[in-house]
Amino acid sequence: MARNIGSHYTVHRVLGRGSAGTVWLGDGPDGPVAIKLLREDLAADRDLAERFAHERHALLGLEHPNIVGVRDLIIADSGDTPDGQEVALVMDLVRGPDLRRHLERERRLAPREAVAITAAVANGLAVAHAAGIVHRDVKPENILLDTPEGGRVALLTDFGVAKLIDEPRHGGKGGVVGTPDYLAPEIVEGLPPRAAVDIYALVTVLYELLAGFTPFGGGHPGAVLRRQVTEKAAELPGIPRELWELIQQCLAKAPASRLRAAELASRLRELLPSLEGLPPLDIGDPEEDAAPEPVEAEEPIAALAAAGGGGGGAGRVAVPLVRGTAPDSERETHTRMRVPDAEELAGGAHGTARTIRTAGERRAGSARNAAAARRRRRLAVTAAALVCAAALGGWLLFSGGDSSDGGLGEPAGGPPRADVQLSQPA
Ligand SMILES: Nc1ncnc2c1ncn2[C@@H]1O[C@H](COP(=O)(O)OP(=O)(O)OP(=O)(O)O)[C@@H](O)[C@H]1O
């Protein structure tokens, strides 16, 4: 049934759900639009709504063919609850799937396609960075593929949302907000996110498009964070040398060593002719590997939740962006964490660097983005996610270790950090 949003828009049906809200197909004065309605508990937070309004100018001014345009920001009283309000972001409607779905279908992309998508997104980032806007949550879910007149255009969406949700309410230091697989090491180390974090995340996406899995993902989110800081990405077999060098440069631990967005875009575009006709890389399919180990894949997560320990689960833990309810989305998404200290980073949780092998060769390790593996784990993960939030204690503090959850959820709880076993068992 159609529902009015503000005085100019109507929504008809759900297009997708994320941890911060639901995206609807809608109509506005200029035709069809996509409308992201913030979750009720977030919308009820007056501070957050104010921050939205404050960012209005920057978000509405961001115009580029590779950025999903924001057309309007609506903060309106909701008829549903006496003092409730609706907060909505009106965006250009994108017809195609998001990159996560495309990748799940294809498993791995041919190098030319992967590089062309990445170059397009880098173009969009260059414009945002020039305007002083850092995305902070670049990942396949936030890259939409439009299909105008048979062509295909990659567009980056969700600008500013992570920042709005992350901003500490009481002036305290924010925790880590983001999706562990794509988090730049400097964020893990507690430094303020600058443009280079988007480059790191985007090139992580490029690696994932080529390999079918991210360079440092898999297992306990703490282990993923530790790898982001300490490990080197494994080279993908058969990857063209120049492309690999570019990837390595942009996955540098030192932000200053990474390319800027405009340069990344142009270097990637230069590579395109040489990649013409190359098939997807011949890398073992993680799904095949994941099949024989369902018990190992599920048990550590459940056990972790029950025991409150820091064991190494094989899946990515689905944790809502903010505390409160379970995530709207079924998809694995943000984790909000306290910044780990140096000792934790050195000791680390379970998990070692992945061994990359060609197809046919067996690989010990997790199947990061294997849809089947995720489906198998989803029940355990979803059920365990909220328990995990408490059980992981200091390591996964939703409130960022202070009151900086913006009052959006319940008070921080869970055992203190000392209860969490982060060291490698003997
Ligand atoms: N402008 C748009 N046009 C068409 N569909 C969209 C648009 N924006 C988002 N969607 C759809 O809605 C889904 C949910 O988007 P949303 O940004 O809320 O969540 P997410 O990015 O998947 O997850 P999270 O917000 O938790 O990181 C997207 O995956 C996409 O399928």
The ligand as a MOL file (V3000), in Angstrom:
LIG
                    3D

  0  0  0     0  0            999 V3000
M  V30 BEGIN CTAB
M  V30 COUNTS 31 33 0 0 0
M  V30 BEGIN ATOM
M  V30 1 N 19.2150 4.4590 -5.0820 0
M  V30 2 C 18.8200 3.1840 -5.0960 0
M  V30 3 N 18.1100 2.6920 -6.1430 0
M  V30 4 C 17.7200 1.4070 -6.1510 0
M  V30 5 N 17.9520 0.5250 -5.1630 0
M  V30 6 C 18.6300 0.9540 -4.0940 0
M  V30 7 C 19.0950 2.2960 -4.0000 0
M  V30 8 N 19.7530 2.4300 -2.8330 0
M  V30 9 C 19.7020 1.2310 -2.2330 0
M  V30 10 N 19.0220 0.3330 -2.9810 0
M  V30 11 C 18.7530 -1.0760 -2.6470 0
M  V30 12 O 18.4870 -1.1930 -1.2790 0
M  V30 13 C 19.4200 -2.0780 -0.6610 0
M  V30 14 C 19.6690 -1.6430 0.7550 0
M  V30 15 O 20.4330 -0.4650 0.7240 0
M  V30 16 P 21.0630 0.1290 2.0510 0
M  V30 17 O 21.9590 1.2350 1.6440 0
M  V30 18 O 19.9760 0.4740 3.0110 0
M  V30 19 O 21.7890 -1.1010 2.7160 0
M  V30 20 P 23.2190 -1.7850 2.5200 0
M  V30 21 O 24.1840 -0.7990 1.9880 0
M  V30 22 O 23.0030 -3.0610 1.7700 0
M  V30 23 O 23.5870 -2.1880 3.9890 0
M  V30 24 P 24.0940 -1.2360 5.1490 0
M  V30 25 O 23.3660 0.0610 5.0850 0
M  V30 26 O 23.7730 -2.0210 6.3410 0
M  V30 27 O 25.5560 -1.0820 4.9030 0
M  V30 28 C 20.6320 -2.0390 -1.5760 0
M  V30 29 O 21.4160 -3.1900 -1.4670 0
M  V30 30 C 19.9840 -1.9160 -2.9470 0
M  V30 31 O 19.6290 -3.1950 -3.4030 0
M  V30 END ATOM
M  V30 BEGIN BOND
M  V30 1 1 1 2
M  V30 2 1 2 3
M  V30 3 2 2 7
M  V30 4 2 3 4
M  V30 5 1 4 5
M  V30 6 2 5 6
M  V30 7 1 6 7
M  V30 8 1 6 10
M  V30 9 1 7 8
M  V30 10 2 8 9
M  V30 11 1 9 10
M  V30 12 1 10 11
M  V30 13 1 11 12
M  V30 14 1 11 30
M  V30 15 1 12 13
M  V30 16 1 13 14
M  V30 17 1 13 28
M  V30 18 1 14 15
M  V30 19 1 15 16
M  V30 20 2 16 17
M  V30 21 1 16 18
M  V30 22 1 16 19
M  V30 23 1 19 20
M  V30 24 2 20 21
M  V30 25 1 20 22
M  V30 26 1 20 23
M  V30 27 1 23 24
M  V30 28 2 24 25
M  V30 29 1 24 26
M  V30 30 1 24 27
M  V30 31 1 28 29
M  V30 32 1 28 30
M  V30 33 1 30 31
M  V30 END BOND
M  V30 END CTAB
M  END
